[in-house]
Amino acid sequence: MSDRDAEDRWSPPIGPVDPEHPECAAVIAEVWTLLDGECTAETRDKLRHHLEECPSCLRYYGVEERVKALIAKKCSGEKAPDRLRERLRIELSRTTIIRRG
């Protein structure tokens, strides 16, 4: 096996990996499923247990949790005023008619 083959197969870890916890890369890969509530109860329990034991992963989880909260806050703006929405609907309708014609 050449050095080139070994380089092609190697992939870097997916986040901070604590040498005391070799499963960190797998936990970091699953953080968003935990944040989004998309993992099974068994996976959730395993992830939470690991986070309780691993300060590096807990720190990473905290950062991702804050990023998710910030995105939710900044992207959930108010609904556009009715007059603006109506004007946009009319303009989009005109644009569609002109392009089809």
C-alpha positions in Angstrom: 0.0 0.0 0.0 1.4 3.4 -1.0 1.5 6.5 1.1 -0.9 8.0 -1.4 -3.5 5.3 -0.7 -3.3 6.0 3.0 -3.8 9.7 2.4 -6.9 9.1 0.2 -8.6 7.1 2.9 -7.8 9.3 5.9 -10.3 11.9 6.8 -10.0 14.5 9.6 -12.1 14.3 12.7 -15.4 16.2 12.6 -14.7 18.6 15.5 -12.8 18.7 18.7 -11.6 15.3 19.7 -10.7 14.6 23.3 -8.1 11.8 23.5 -9.8 10.7 26.7 -13.0 10.1 24.6 -12.3 8.6 21.2 -16.0 8.6 20.4 -16.0 12.4 20.2 -16.0 12.6 16.4 -19.2 10.5 16.3 -20.8 12.6 19.0 -19.9 15.9 17.2 -21.3 14.5 14.0 -24.7 13.9 15.7 -24.9 17.2 17.6 -27.4 18.7 15.1 -29.7 15.7 15.3 -29.8 16.2 19.1 -30.4 20.0 18.8 -33.2 19.4 16.2 -34.8 16.6 18.2 -34.3 14.3 15.3 -32.5 11.4 17.0 -34.0 8.4 18.7 -34.4 8.3 22.5 -31.5 5.8 22.7 -29.2 8.0 20.7 -30.3 11.1 22.6 -29.5 9.4 25.9 -26.0 8.3 24.7 -25.2 11.7 23.4 -26.3 13.4 26.6 -24.3 11.0 28.7 -21.2 11.7 26.6 -21.8 15.4 26.8 -21.9 15.1 30.6 -18.6 13.4 30.6 -16.7 15.3 28.0 -16.0 19.1 28.4 -14.7 19.5 24.9 -17.9 18.1 23.3 -20.1 20.0 25.8 -18.4 23.2 24.8 -18.9 22.4 21.1 -22.5 21.6 21.8 -23.0 24.9 23.6 -21.6 26.8 20.6 -23.8 25.0 18.2 -26.8 25.6 20.5 -26.1 29.3 20.5 -25.7 29.4 16.7 -29.0 27.6 16.3 -30.7 30.1 18.7 -29.2 33.1 16.9 -30.3 31.8 13.5 -33.8 31.2 14.8 -33.9 34.7 16.3 -32.5 36.6 13.3 -34.5 34.6 10.6 -37.9 34.6 12.2 -38.6 38.2 11.5 -42.0 39.9 11.5 -44.5 39.3 8.7 -44.4 42.0 6.0 -47.2 44.6 6.1 -50.3 43.7 4.1 -49.8 46.6 1.6 -46.3 45.5 0.8 -47.3 41.9 0.4 -50.1 42.9 -2.0 -47.8 45.1 -4.0 -45.2 42.3 -4.3 -47.9 39.8 -5.3 -49.1 42.2 -8.1 -45.5 42.8 -9.3 -44.8 39.1 -9.3 -48.0 38.5 -11.2 -47.1 41.1 -13.8 -43.6 39.7 -14.2 -45.0 36.2 -14.7 -47.5 37.4 -17.3 -44.9 39.4 -19.2 -42.5 36.5 -19.4 -45.2 34.0 -20.5 -46.5 36.4 -23.2 
